[in-house]
Amino acid sequence: DIQMTQSPSTLSASIGDRVTITCRASQSISSWLAWYQQKPGKAPKLLIYKASTLQSGVPSRFSGSRSGTEFTLTISSLQPDDFATYYCQQYSSSLYTFGQGTKLEIK
Amino acid sequence: QLQLQESGPGLVKPSETLSLTCTVSGGGIRSGYYYWAWIRQPPGKGLEWIASRYSTGSSFFNPSLKSRVTISIDTSKNQFSLKLSSVTAADTATYYCARQQLLWFGDPDPDYFDYWGQGALITVSS
C-alpha cells in the first residue's frame, strides 16, 4: 500500500493567514494526488487534482504543489469558510489511499 | 448538476450483510468516462476507499475488504450498490458513494473522486 502522511494533524490559524498543509507519499506517485475539504457532517469536496489543478468553482486562494513525494496545499488568505478538515488522496495505485487528515481550526 | 444519494438501513446486526444503494441523477451511470465508488468514514476518523466499478463490470477492491464486498451496477435504474457481508462493530461508519474520474474514455485506471453523495451512517449493533 502507498501510505499518505499529512502534517500537521491540527493547525490553528486566523482569518487572512497564509497556511500550508503537507502530504508525503511513501513512494513515488508522480503527480497523481488530490486534495479534499470536509466540513462536519458533510461529504468531502474535491479542491485540487493532479497535484496542482484547481477543480472548477474552487476559489483561487487554494493552490497545490509537488516536490518529489511531498505535496502541499496552500490557502493564500484564510476565509471563515475554510475552517474544515483537509485530506489528500493518491491515485497512482489502484489501492486508493487517503491521508489521515488535517483539521484547520480558528486561532 | 450531478447528484448522488445513498439509501439503506441505518442499523445492521453483527454477522449480517450491509446493503446500500446509490442513486445517480443528472447524468448517466453508463458513461464510459467514470467509475463509481464506495468510500467509508468511521465516526471521528479518516476516509477509507472500499471499491470501484465500471459500467462494463471492471472492478477494483480494497484488499482488506475484498473477501466481504460486492459492488454492482444497474444501468436501467441509474444505480449502483454495495454489499458488505459478515459485518462487525468495526464496520460502523458513514458510507459515501462517489463518482471517480477517468483521464480518457475507457481508461482502465480511475483517478480522483469528483462528486460525492451526502453519506449514510450505518451502525452495526445488536
gemmi code that builds the backbone of each chain (N, CA, C; Angstrom):
import gemmi

chains = {
    "A": [
        ("ASP", (0.843, -1.202, 0.000), (0.000, 0.000, 0.000), (0.877, 1.250, 0.000)),
        ("ILE", (0.407, 2.285, -0.642), (1.079, 3.571, -0.587), (0.511, 4.341, 0.603)),
        ("GLN", (1.377, 4.680, 1.533), (0.949, 5.408, 2.725), (1.048, 6.912, 2.472)),
        ("MET", (0.026, 7.635, 2.890), (-0.008, 9.086, 2.764), (0.012, 9.687, 4.165)),
        ("THR", (0.999, 10.499, 4.440), (1.169, 11.071, 5.772), (1.021, 12.577, 5.706)),
        ("GLN", (0.029, 13.095, 6.398), (-0.223, 14.535, 6.415), (0.359, 15.175, 7.669)),
        ("SER", (0.760, 16.420, 7.521), (1.186, 17.203, 8.667), (0.840, 18.669, 8.451)),
        ("PRO", (0.490, 19.382, 9.539), (0.265, 18.821, 10.870), (-1.092, 18.134, 10.939)),
        ("SER", (-1.391, 17.499, 12.067), (-2.714, 16.898, 12.252), (-3.757, 17.968, 12.546)),
        ("THR", (-3.320, 18.991, 13.265), (-4.180, 20.123, 13.591), (-3.401, 21.406, 13.356)),
        ("LEU", (-4.098, 22.405, 12.856), (-3.465, 23.685, 12.547), (-4.404, 24.797, 13.002)),
        ("SER", (-3.899, 25.673, 13.831), (-4.676, 26.834, 14.290), (-4.200, 28.068, 13.542)),
        ("ALA", (-5.157, 28.803, 12.980), (-4.795, 29.974, 12.186), (-5.901, 31.015, 12.263)),
        ("SER", (-5.590, 32.207, 11.801), (-6.533, 33.328, 11.856), (-6.984, 33.731, 10.458)),
        ("ILE", (-8.102, 34.411, 10.403), (-8.594, 34.922, 9.117), (-7.508, 35.781, 8.475)),
        ("GLY", (-7.283, 35.553, 7.198), (-6.278, 36.312, 6.476), (-4.910, 35.656, 6.433)),
        ("ASP", (-4.680, 34.664, 7.301), (-3.378, 33.978, 7.320), (-3.159, 33.187, 6.035)),
        ("ARG", (-1.881, 32.976, 5.730), (-1.491, 32.039, 4.678), (-1.121, 30.736, 5.381)),
        ("VAL", (-1.729, 29.638, 4.961), (-1.480, 28.355, 5.614), (-1.060, 27.311, 4.588)),
        ("THR", (-0.240, 26.376, 5.071), (0.239, 25.290, 4.217), (0.055, 23.962, 4.936)),
        ("ILE", (-0.500, 23.011, 4.236), (-0.664, 21.651, 4.722), (0.186, 20.746, 3.828)),
        ("THR", (0.873, 19.800, 4.458), (1.788, 18.926, 3.728), (1.292, 17.492, 3.724)),
        ("CYS", (1.512, 16.815, 2.621), (1.177, 15.397, 2.467), (2.372, 14.704, 1.829)),
        ("ARG", (2.868, 13.667, 2.477), (4.038, 12.941, 1.963), (3.648, 11.513, 1.604)),
        ("ALA", (4.017, 11.092, 0.403), (3.737, 9.723, -0.046), (4.902, 8.812, 0.297)),
        ("SER", (4.588, 7.560, 0.606), (5.627, 6.600, 0.994), (6.462, 6.121, -0.197)),
        ("GLN", (6.014, 6.402, -1.401), (6.772, 6.106, -2.614), (6.306, 7.060, -3.703)),
        ("SER", (6.988, 7.010, -4.839), (6.647, 7.932, -5.910), (5.220, 7.713, -6.409)),
        ("ILE", (4.469, 8.818, -6.527), (3.121, 8.753, -7.092), (2.987, 9.745, -8.249)),
        ("SER", (4.145, 10.172, -8.780), (4.128, 11.209, -9.809), (3.287, 12.378, -9.284)),
        ("SER", (2.368, 12.887, -10.081), (1.502, 13.982, -9.608), (0.061, 13.531, -9.402)),
        ("TRP", (-0.082, 12.222, -9.177), (-1.427, 11.659, -9.038), (-1.946, 11.838, -7.620)),
        ("LEU", (-2.251, 13.068, -7.293), (-2.707, 13.403, -5.941), (-3.855, 14.399, -6.000)),
        ("ALA", (-4.830, 14.174, -5.128), (-5.968, 15.077, -4.992), (-6.070, 15.579, -3.555)),
        ("TRP", (-6.678, 16.755, -3.417), (-6.958, 17.332, -2.103), (-8.465, 17.529, -1.956)),
        ("TYR", (-8.974, 17.248, -0.754), (-10.390, 17.404, -0.448), (-10.548, 18.237, 0.809)),
        ("GLN", (-11.689, 18.934, 0.878), (-12.094, 19.675, 2.070), (-13.351, 19.014, 2.623)),
        ("GLN", (-13.390, 18.781, 3.930), (-14.575, 18.205, 4.539), (-14.998, 19.023, 5.750)),
        ("LYS", (-16.251, 19.401, 5.765), (-16.822, 20.090, 6.919), (-17.653, 19.102, 7.719)),
        ("PRO", (-17.846, 19.364, 9.023), (-18.562, 18.403, 9.891), (-19.924, 18.025, 9.336)),
        ("GLY", (-20.181, 16.726, 9.272), (-21.469, 16.225, 8.815), (-21.674, 16.279, 7.316)),
        ("LYS", (-20.649, 16.658, 6.572), (-20.770, 16.793, 5.125), (-19.807, 15.851, 4.408)),
        ("ALA", (-20.087, 15.623, 3.128), (-19.185, 14.817, 2.311), (-17.947, 15.626, 1.950)),
        ("PRO", (-16.851, 14.940, 1.701), (-15.673, 15.656, 1.188), (-15.973, 16.351, -0.130)),
        ("LYS", (-15.258, 17.456, -0.358), (-15.395, 18.236, -1.587), (-14.032, 18.290, -2.271)),
        ("LEU", (-13.997, 17.951, -3.553), (-12.745, 17.976, -4.301), (-12.280, 19.407, -4.501)),
        ("LEU", (-11.025, 19.681, -4.143), (-10.436, 21.001, -4.330), (-9.440, 21.012, -5.491)),
        ("ILE", (-8.545, 20.059, -5.488), (-7.406, 20.038, -6.404), (-7.154, 18.605, -6.844)),
        ("TYR", (-6.794, 18.421, -8.117), (-6.380, 17.117, -8.616), (-5.100, 17.264, -9.429)),
        ("LYS", (-4.479, 16.159, -9.712), (-3.184, 16.142, -10.383), (-2.213, 17.110, -9.711)),
        ("ALA", (-2.249, 17.105, -8.422), (-1.358, 17.849, -7.525), (-1.578, 19.355, -7.508)),
        ("SER", (-1.937, 19.951, -8.663), (-1.981, 21.404, -8.713), (-3.117, 21.974, -9.569)),
        ("THR", (-3.982, 21.132, -10.103), (-5.074, 21.612, -10.948), (-6.301, 21.903, -10.093)),
        ("LEU", (-6.761, 23.134, -10.143), (-7.888, 23.554, -9.331), (-9.187, 23.041, -9.949)),
        ("GLN", (-10.008, 22.387, -9.128), (-11.312, 21.935, -9.597), (-12.174, 23.163, -9.909)),
        ("SER", (-13.029, 23.038, -10.921), (-13.911, 24.119, -11.313), (-14.743, 24.616, -10.126)),
        ("GLY", (-14.795, 25.921, -9.965), (-15.598, 26.510, -8.904), (-14.872, 26.710, -7.586)),
        ("VAL", (-13.670, 26.180, -7.468), (-12.911, 26.327, -6.224), (-12.169, 27.670, -6.249)),
        ("PRO", (-12.240, 28.433, -5.153), (-11.599, 29.753, -5.139), (-10.097, 29.680, -5.403)),
        ("SER", (-9.590, 30.701, -6.041), (-8.184, 30.727, -6.452), (-7.223, 30.905, -5.275)),
        ("ARG", (-7.731, 31.153, -4.083), (-6.825, 31.230, -2.914), (-6.268, 29.851, -2.552)),
        ("PHE", (-6.878, 28.804, -3.093), (-6.366, 27.451, -2.897), (-5.372, 27.119, -4.023)),
        ("SER", (-4.265, 26.525, -3.651), (-3.302, 26.072, -4.652), (-2.577, 24.836, -4.145)),
        ("GLY", (-2.057, 24.060, -5.064), (-1.329, 22.846, -4.716), (-0.017, 22.777, -5.464)),
        ("SER", (0.959, 22.107, -4.836), (2.250, 21.946, -5.482), (2.855, 20.608, -5.098)),
        ("ARG", (3.926, 20.259, -5.832), (4.595, 18.986, -5.603), (6.099, 19.192, -5.640)),
        ("SER", (6.782, 18.486, -4.735), (8.230, 18.392, -4.796), (8.600, 16.957, -4.473)),
        ("GLY", (8.880, 16.192, -5.496), (9.169, 14.770, -5.292), (7.947, 14.048, -4.767)),
        ("THR", (8.080, 13.476, -3.589), (6.952, 12.769, -2.974), (6.271, 13.612, -1.911)),
        ("GLU", (6.596, 14.898, -1.859), (5.972, 15.797, -0.896), (5.052, 16.774, -1.637)),
        ("PHE", (3.836, 16.878, -1.124), (2.820, 17.712, -1.746), (2.326, 18.737, -0.735)),
        ("THR", (1.984, 19.919, -1.215), (1.477, 20.934, -0.312), (0.181, 21.528, -0.844)),
        ("LEU", (-0.707, 21.799, 0.094), (-1.924, 22.563, -0.174), (-1.745, 23.897, 0.532)),
        ("THR", (-1.898, 24.978, -0.204), (-1.750, 26.309, 0.365), (-3.041, 27.085, 0.206)),
        ("ILE", (-3.416, 27.740, 1.290), (-4.532, 28.692, 1.248), (-3.901, 30.058, 1.456)),
        ("SER", (-4.041, 30.942, 0.473), (-3.254, 32.181, 0.493), (-3.749, 33.183, 1.526)),
        ("SER", (-5.049, 33.211, 1.759), (-5.621, 34.144, 2.728), (-6.885, 33.508, 3.287)),
        ("LEU", (-6.761, 32.980, 4.508), (-7.848, 32.205, 5.088), (-9.146, 33.002, 5.198)),
        ("GLN", (-10.222, 32.360, 4.780), (-11.553, 32.917, 4.926), (-12.342, 32.085, 5.932)),
        ("PRO", (-13.401, 32.652, 6.516), (-14.172, 31.915, 7.529), (-14.673, 30.555, 7.031)),
        ("ASP", (-14.968, 30.454, 5.734), (-15.499, 29.221, 5.166), (-14.446, 28.125, 5.041)),
        ("ASP", (-13.181, 28.462, 5.256), (-12.096, 27.491, 5.029), (-11.793, 26.613, 6.234)),
        ("PHE", (-12.389, 26.915, 7.383), (-12.096, 26.109, 8.563), (-12.825, 24.775, 8.431)),
        ("ALA", (-12.030, 23.725, 8.302), (-12.528, 22.402, 7.936), (-11.383, 21.413, 8.097)),
        ("THR", (-11.646, 20.164, 7.743), (-10.591, 19.160, 7.711), (-10.222, 18.886, 6.254)),
        ("TYR", (-8.927, 18.762, 6.001), (-8.422, 18.579, 4.651), (-7.744, 17.216, 4.537)),
        ("TYR", (-8.019, 16.533, 3.421), (-7.442, 15.209, 3.158), (-6.734, 15.205, 1.808)),
        ("CYS", (-5.615, 14.514, 1.753), (-5.004, 14.215, 0.459), (-5.351, 12.771, 0.080)),
        ("GLN", (-5.274, 12.467, -1.192), (-5.585, 11.119, -1.696), (-4.688, 10.824, -2.892)),
        ("GLN", (-4.065, 9.662, -2.885), (-3.245, 9.286, -4.036), (-4.052, 8.370, -4.959)),
        ("TYR", (-3.813, 8.518, -6.261), (-4.442, 7.615, -7.231), (-3.413, 7.082, -8.227)),
        ("SER", (-2.192, 6.947, -7.747), (-1.155, 6.295, -8.550), (-1.362, 4.791, -8.573)),
        ("SER", (-1.788, 4.272, -7.456), (-2.084, 2.851, -7.308), (-3.580, 2.650, -7.264)),
        ("SER", (-4.048, 1.500, -7.755), (-5.489, 1.236, -7.701), (-5.936, 0.763, -6.323)),
        ("LEU", (-5.069, 0.865, -5.334), (-5.476, 0.775, -3.928), (-5.436, 2.216, -3.436)),
        ("TYR", (-6.555, 2.922, -3.609), (-6.613, 4.362, -3.363), (-6.538, 4.628, -1.866)),
        ("THR", (-5.633, 5.494, -1.469), (-5.444, 5.769, -0.050), (-5.469, 7.265, 0.221)),
        ("PHE", (-5.951, 7.586, 1.432), (-6.071, 8.963, 1.877), (-5.080, 9.226, 3.014)),
        ("GLY", (-4.709, 10.490, 3.155), (-4.004, 10.891, 4.356), (-4.959, 10.869, 5.537)),
        ("GLN", (-4.409, 11.028, 6.737), (-5.222, 10.911, 7.950), (-6.006, 12.182, 8.247)),
        ("GLY", (-5.741, 13.249, 7.500), (-6.499, 14.490, 7.655), (-5.755, 15.548, 8.450)),
        ("THR", (-6.015, 16.798, 8.116), (-5.507, 17.960, 8.854), (-6.688, 18.840, 9.192)),
        ("LYS", (-6.898, 19.035, 10.486), (-8.003, 19.876, 10.933), (-7.527, 21.312, 11.063)),
        ("LEU", (-8.151, 22.203, 10.348), (-7.806, 23.623, 10.360), (-8.790, 24.338, 11.274)),
        ("GLU", (-8.246, 24.876, 12.370), (-9.087, 25.494, 13.393), (-8.847, 26.992, 13.455)),
        ("ILE", (-9.826, 27.672, 14.006), (-9.699, 29.114, 14.210), (-8.847, 29.374, 15.442)),
        ("LYS", (-7.850, 30.241, 15.302), (-6.998, 30.586, 16.440), (-7.731, 31.589, 17.328)),
    ],
    "B": [
        ("GLN", (-26.873, 19.319, -12.932), (-25.882, 19.079, -11.889), (-26.004, 17.638, -11.389)),
        ("LEU", (-24.897, 16.934, -11.401), (-24.910, 15.542, -10.965), (-25.184, 15.458, -9.473)),
        ("GLN", (-26.028, 14.525, -9.082), (-26.299, 14.274, -7.666), (-26.261, 12.779, -7.396)),
        ("LEU", (-25.719, 12.427, -6.238), (-25.682, 11.046, -5.795), (-26.349, 10.970, -4.431)),
        ("GLN", (-27.127, 9.918, -4.213), (-27.868, 9.774, -2.955), (-27.814, 8.331, -2.496)),
        ("GLU", (-27.251, 8.142, -1.302), (-27.197, 6.814, -0.707), (-28.525, 6.473, -0.015)),
        ("SER", (-28.856, 5.191, -0.026), (-30.024, 4.737, 0.712), (-29.757, 3.340, 1.258)),
        ("GLY", (-30.334, 3.077, 2.426), (-30.153, 1.781, 3.049), (-30.534, 1.844, 4.513)),
        ("PRO", (-30.576, 0.702, 5.189), (-30.947, 0.686, 6.599), (-29.862, 1.318, 7.451)),
        ("GLY", (-30.223, 2.051, 8.446), (-29.240, 2.703, 9.295), (-28.616, 1.774, 10.328)),
        ("LEU", (-29.266, 0.633, 10.575), (-28.813, -0.290, 11.610), (-28.731, -1.703, 11.041)),
        ("VAL", (-27.596, -2.331, 11.252), (-27.378, -3.706, 10.791), (-26.848, -4.522, 11.963)),
        ("LYS", (-27.321, -5.759, 12.072), (-26.868, -6.624, 13.184), (-25.517, -7.257, 12.851)),
        ("PRO", (-24.714, -7.494, 13.867), (-23.437, -8.178, 13.642), (-23.655, -9.508, 12.934)),
        ("SER", (-22.719, -9.839, 12.044), (-22.689, -11.048, 11.218), (-23.615, -10.971, 10.003)),
        ("GLU", (-24.458, -9.959, 9.930), (-25.357, -9.830, 8.784), (-24.682, -9.066, 7.643)),
        ("THR", (-25.441, -8.863, 6.568), (-24.904, -8.184, 5.384), (-25.456, -6.772, 5.286)),
        ("LEU", (-24.549, -5.826, 5.149), (-24.891, -4.428, 4.945), (-25.169, -4.219, 3.457)),
        ("SER", (-26.299, -3.580, 3.138), (-26.641, -3.312, 1.732), (-26.960, -1.832, 1.558)),
        ("LEU", (-26.303, -1.219, 0.610), (-26.524, 0.189, 0.304), (-26.689, 0.376, -1.195)),
        ("THR", (-27.529, 1.345, -1.566), (-27.725, 1.698, -2.970), (-27.445, 3.177, -3.145)),
        ("CYS", (-26.826, 3.513, -4.254), (-26.569, 4.903, -4.618), (-27.341, 5.214, -5.903)),
        ("THR", (-28.222, 6.190, -5.819), (-28.992, 6.607, -6.991), (-28.347, 7.852, -7.585)),
        ("VAL", (-28.064, 7.788, -8.865), (-27.401, 8.882, -9.563), (-28.426, 9.635, -10.399)),
        ("SER", (-28.459, 10.941, -10.255), (-29.349, 11.770, -11.073), (-28.548, 12.902, -11.712)),
        ("GLY", (-29.054, 13.375, -12.848), (-28.366, 14.457, -13.538), (-27.244, 13.979, -14.445)),
        ("GLY", (-27.137, 12.670, -14.648), (-26.106, 12.126, -15.523), (-26.250, 10.620, -15.620)),
        ("GLY", (-25.765, 10.035, -16.721), (-25.905, 8.607, -16.919), (-24.777, 7.818, -16.294)),
        ("ILE", (-25.142, 6.751, -15.618), (-24.141, 5.902, -14.976), (-23.417, 5.041, -16.000)),
        ("ARG", (-23.996, 4.944, -17.196), (-23.415, 4.114, -18.247), (-22.213, 4.786, -18.912)),
        ("SER", (-22.015, 6.081, -18.635), (-20.946, 6.836, -19.289), (-19.607, 6.141, -19.163)),
        ("GLY", (-18.880, 6.117, -20.248), (-17.571, 5.475, -20.257), (-16.462, 6.303, -19.653)),
        ("TYR", (-16.802, 7.456, -19.109), (-15.770, 8.352, -18.584), (-15.613, 8.248, -17.067)),
        ("TYR", (-16.375, 7.350, -16.418), (-16.332, 7.312, -14.963), (-16.392, 5.898, -14.425)),
        ("TYR", (-15.768, 5.725, -13.258), (-16.047, 4.604, -12.386), (-16.984, 5.123, -11.293)),
        ("TRP", (-17.564, 4.175, -10.565), (-18.481, 4.511, -9.473), (-17.991, 3.781, -8.222)),
        ("ALA", (-17.898, 4.525, -7.119), (-17.131, 4.029, -5.977), (-17.868, 4.160, -4.651)),
        ("TRP", (-17.385, 3.383, -3.690), (-17.834, 3.482, -2.300), (-16.630, 3.770, -1.414)),
        ("ILE", (-16.833, 4.667, -0.469), (-15.811, 5.100, 0.479), (-16.497, 5.201, 1.828)),
        ("ARG", (-15.783, 4.870, 2.907), (-16.414, 4.976, 4.222), (-15.549, 5.760, 5.188)),
        ("GLN", (-16.196, 6.190, 6.274), (-15.518, 7.001, 7.281), (-16.066, 6.647, 8.651)),
        ("PRO", (-15.327, 5.900, 9.468), (-15.773, 5.627, 10.839), (-15.924, 6.928, 11.606)),
        ("PRO", (-16.784, 6.937, 12.615), (-17.014, 8.172, 13.379), (-15.721, 8.768, 13.913)),
        ("GLY", (-15.479, 10.024, 13.595), (-14.310, 10.732, 14.084), (-12.992, 10.332, 13.448)),
        ("LYS", (-13.049, 9.522, 12.382), (-11.808, 9.040, 11.770), (-11.713, 9.460, 10.299)),
        ("GLY", (-10.710, 8.928, 9.624), (-10.443, 9.315, 8.245), (-11.195, 8.473, 7.222)),
        ("LEU", (-10.857, 8.702, 5.976), (-11.550, 8.105, 4.844), (-10.872, 6.811, 4.393)),
        ("GLU", (-11.691, 5.819, 4.069), (-11.192, 4.530, 3.579), (-11.955, 4.160, 2.320)),
        ("TRP", (-11.223, 3.996, 1.216), (-11.826, 3.554, -0.037), (-12.184, 2.081, 0.074)),
        ("ILE", (-13.373, 1.715, -0.431), (-13.844, 0.330, -0.347), (-13.712, -0.376, -1.705)),
        ("ALA", (-14.333, 0.190, -2.739), (-14.350, -0.477, -4.041), (-14.815, 0.496, -5.113)),
        ("SER", (-14.475, 0.162, -6.368), (-14.904, 0.951, -7.524), (-15.306, 0.005, -8.646)),
        ("ARG", (-16.271, 0.452, -9.447), (-16.735, -0.391, -10.544), (-17.059, 0.448, -11.780)),
        ("TYR", (-16.754, -0.116, -12.952), (-17.058, 0.490, -14.240), (-18.375, -0.106, -14.730)),
        ("SER", (-19.049, 0.584, -15.639), (-20.352, 0.107, -16.109), (-20.259, -1.232, -16.835)),
        ("THR", (-19.082, -1.518, -17.400), (-18.931, -2.782, -18.137), (-18.565, -3.940, -17.219)),
        ("GLY", (-18.276, -3.646, -15.948), (-18.005, -4.725, -14.998), (-16.629, -4.709, -14.371)),
        ("SER", (-15.664, -4.028, -14.961), (-14.335, -3.959, -14.359), (-14.426, -3.358, -12.962)),
        ("SER", (-13.743, -3.989, -12.010), (-13.848, -3.543, -10.618), (-12.496, -3.552, -9.922)),
        ("PHE", (-12.365, -2.695, -8.939), (-11.206, -2.684, -8.045), (-11.720, -2.762, -6.614)),
        ("PHE", (-10.955, -3.443, -5.753), (-11.374, -3.610, -4.366), (-10.213, -3.298, -3.430)),
        ("ASN", (-10.535, -2.773, -2.257), (-9.559, -2.663, -1.204), (-9.275, -4.085, -0.708)),
        ("PRO", (-8.018, -4.526, -0.774), (-7.718, -5.911, -0.380), (-8.171, -6.254, 1.030)),
        ("SER", (-8.197, -5.253, 1.911), (-8.573, -5.523, 3.302), (-10.059, -5.852, 3.433)),
        ("LEU", (-10.848, -5.553, 2.422), (-12.295, -5.782, 2.479), (-12.788, -6.698, 1.365)),
        ("LYS", (-11.921, -7.009, 0.421), (-12.337, -7.657, -0.823), (-13.165, -8.926, -0.614)),
        ("SER", (-12.783, -9.723, 0.375), (-13.471, -11.003, 0.571), (-14.913, -10.824, 1.026)),
        ("ARG", (-15.263, -9.626, 1.487), (-16.613, -9.404, 2.024), (-17.451, -8.452, 1.166)),
        ("VAL", (-16.866, -7.915, 0.099), (-17.514, -6.840, -0.666), (-18.030, -7.323, -2.012)),
        ("THR", (-19.253, -6.873, -2.330), (-19.805, -6.994, -3.680), (-20.243, -5.617, -4.119)),
        ("ILE", (-19.837, -5.220, -5.320), (-20.281, -3.948, -5.879), (-20.917, -4.225, -7.228)),
        ("SER", (-22.082, -3.655, -7.468), (-22.807, -3.922, -8.697), (-23.406, -2.633, -9.250)),
        ("ILE", (-23.735, -2.677, -10.532), (-24.328, -1.516, -11.205), (-25.593, -1.949, -11.920)),
        ("ASP", (-26.651, -1.143, -11.793), (-27.897, -1.363, -12.526), (-28.100, -0.136, -13.419)),
        ("THR", (-27.691, -0.263, -14.681), (-27.762, 0.886, -15.567), (-29.204, 1.275, -15.883)),
        ("SER", (-30.118, 0.319, -15.826), (-31.519, 0.616, -16.126), (-32.140, 1.536, -15.071)),
        ("LYS", (-31.599, 1.460, -13.861), (-32.119, 2.294, -12.763), (-31.166, 3.451, -12.437)),
        ("ASN", (-30.055, 3.516, -13.127), (-29.026, 4.531, -12.840), (-28.589, 4.456, -11.369)),
        ("GLN", (-28.353, 3.231, -10.919), (-27.966, 2.986, -9.527), (-26.757, 2.056, -9.468)),
        ("PHE", (-26.006, 2.183, -8.387), (-25.008, 1.170, -8.085), (-25.099, 0.828, -6.600)),
        ("SER", (-24.627, -0.359, -6.258), (-24.890, -0.885, -4.924), (-23.641, -1.475, -4.293)),
        ("LEU", (-23.689, -1.542, -2.973), (-22.621, -2.141, -2.168), (-23.224, -3.172, -1.234)),
        ("LYS", (-22.619, -4.320, -1.160), (-22.955, -5.295, -0.139), (-21.680, -5.644, 0.618)),
        ("LEU", (-21.748, -5.581, 1.937), (-20.626, -5.923, 2.808), (-21.117, -6.993, 3.776)),
        ("SER", (-20.533, -8.161, 3.674), (-21.024, -9.298, 4.453), (-20.305, -9.420, 5.795)),
        ("SER", (-20.894, -10.204, 6.669), (-20.288, -10.555, 7.968), (-19.804, -9.324, 8.727)),
        ("VAL", (-20.684, -8.357, 8.868), (-20.270, -7.091, 9.482), (-20.039, -7.235, 10.983)),
        ("THR", (-19.154, -6.378, 11.484), (-18.894, -6.260, 12.912), (-18.985, -4.794, 13.297)),
        ("ALA", (-18.804, -4.510, 14.568), (-18.863, -3.120, 15.035), (-17.823, -2.249, 14.316)),
        ("ALA", (-16.737, -2.847, 13.879), (-15.694, -2.099, 13.170), (-16.160, -1.567, 11.821)),
        ("ASP", (-17.289, -2.068, 11.341), (-17.829, -1.586, 10.064), (-18.792, -0.415, 10.248)),
        ("THR", (-19.006, -0.006, 11.482), (-19.827, 1.175, 11.747), (-19.138, 2.398, 11.157)),
        ("ALA", (-19.842, 3.107, 10.288), (-19.213, 4.228, 9.576), (-20.271, 4.981, 8.778)),
        ("THR", (-19.899, 6.152, 8.310), (-20.678, 6.823, 7.268), (-20.157, 6.321, 5.931)),
        ("TYR", (-21.067, 5.822, 5.121), (-20.703, 5.277, 3.808), (-21.078, 6.295, 2.729)),
        ("TYR", (-20.106, 6.617, 1.904), (-20.317, 7.555, 0.805), (-20.223, 6.832, -0.529)),
        ("CYS", (-21.115, 7.212, -1.454), (-20.910, 6.817, -2.840), (-20.312, 8.011, -3.575)),
        ("ALA", (-19.565, 7.737, -4.631), (-18.852, 8.798, -5.319), (-18.611, 8.430, -6.776)),
        ("ARG", (-18.448, 9.452, -7.596), (-18.042, 9.255, -8.985), (-16.528, 9.406, -9.066)),
        ("GLN", (-15.899, 8.521, -9.828), (-14.446, 8.514, -9.938), (-14.059, 8.809, -11.379)),
        ("GLN", (-13.251, 9.827, -11.555), (-12.902, 10.322, -12.882), (-11.919, 9.413, -13.606)),
        ("LEU", (-12.031, 9.410, -14.927), (-11.042, 8.773, -15.789), (-10.367, 9.859, -16.613)),
        ("LEU", (-9.111, 9.610, -16.995), (-8.413, 10.570, -17.837), (-8.989, 10.594, -19.240)),
        ("TRP", (-9.394, 9.426, -19.735), (-9.975, 9.345, -21.079), (-10.994, 8.223, -21.099)),
        ("PHE", (-11.794, 8.181, -22.157), (-12.849, 7.200, -22.304), (-12.258, 5.795, -22.213)),
        ("GLY", (-12.769, 5.002, -21.271), (-12.303, 3.639, -21.137), (-10.970, 3.469, -20.444)),
        ("ASP", (-10.432, 4.543, -19.890), (-9.172, 4.462, -19.137), (-9.291, 3.383, -18.062)),
        ("PRO", (-8.376, 2.431, -18.002), (-8.504, 1.348, -17.014), (-8.068, 1.745, -15.611)),
        ("ASP", (-7.531, 2.950, -15.448), (-7.035, 3.382, -14.141), (-7.779, 4.619, -13.654)),
        ("PRO", (-8.844, 4.422, -12.898), (-9.594, 5.583, -12.405), (-8.779, 6.432, -11.436)),
        ("ASP", (-9.211, 7.670, -11.259), (-8.427, 8.669, -10.547), (-9.124, 9.174, -9.282)),
        ("TYR", (-9.381, 10.451, -9.241), (-9.921, 11.088, -8.052), (-11.457, 11.044, -8.059)),
        ("PHE", (-12.021, 11.411, -6.919), (-13.467, 11.358, -6.711), (-14.023, 12.774, -6.792)),
        ("ASP", (-14.832, 13.060, -7.830), (-15.226, 14.455, -8.020), (-16.643, 14.770, -7.554)),
        ("TYR", (-17.514, 13.806, -7.468), (-18.842, 14.023, -6.932), (-19.106, 12.966, -5.864)),
        ("TRP", (-19.697, 13.400, -4.753), (-19.956, 12.522, -3.619), (-21.429, 12.615, -3.216)),
        ("GLY", (-21.960, 11.518, -2.691), (-23.252, 11.581, -2.040), (-23.110, 12.231, -0.668)),
        ("GLN", (-24.218, 12.469, -0.022), (-24.199, 13.139, 1.282), (-23.747, 12.208, 2.407)),
        ("GLY", (-23.779, 10.901, 2.147), (-23.336, 9.939, 3.145), (-24.499, 9.306, 3.896)),
        ("ALA", (-24.316, 8.047, 4.273), (-25.312, 7.311, 5.052), (-24.612, 6.683, 6.245)),
        ("LEU", (-25.046, 7.040, 7.445), (-24.460, 6.458, 8.660), (-25.052, 5.077, 8.887)),
        ("ILE", (-24.184, 4.096, 8.909), (-24.591, 2.718, 9.166), (-23.976, 2.268, 10.485)),
        ("THR", (-24.828, 1.862, 11.409), (-24.381, 1.386, 12.708), (-24.558, -0.123, 12.773)),
        ("VAL", (-23.516, -0.819, 13.199), (-23.585, -2.271, 13.385), (-23.739, -2.533, 14.875)),
        ("SER", (-24.898, -3.051, 15.238), (-25.180, -3.297, 16.650), (-26.344, -4.271, 16.768)),
        ("SER", (-26.315, -5.066, 17.830), (-27.424, -5.991, 18.052), (-28.553, -5.326, 18.834)),
    ],
}
model = gemmi.Model(1)
for chain_id, residues in chains.items():
    chain = gemmi.Chain(chain_id)
    for i, (resn, *xyz) in enumerate(residues, 1):
        res = gemmi.Residue()
        res.name, res.seqid = resn, gemmi.SeqId(i, " ")
        for name, pos in zip(("N", "CA", "C"), xyz):
            atom = gemmi.Atom()
            atom.name, atom.element = name, gemmi.Element(name[0])
            atom.pos, atom.b_iso = gemmi.Position(*pos), 0.0
            res.add_atom(atom)
        chain.add_residue(res)
    model.add_chain(chain)
structure = gemmi.Structure()
structure.add_model(model)
structure.setup_entities()
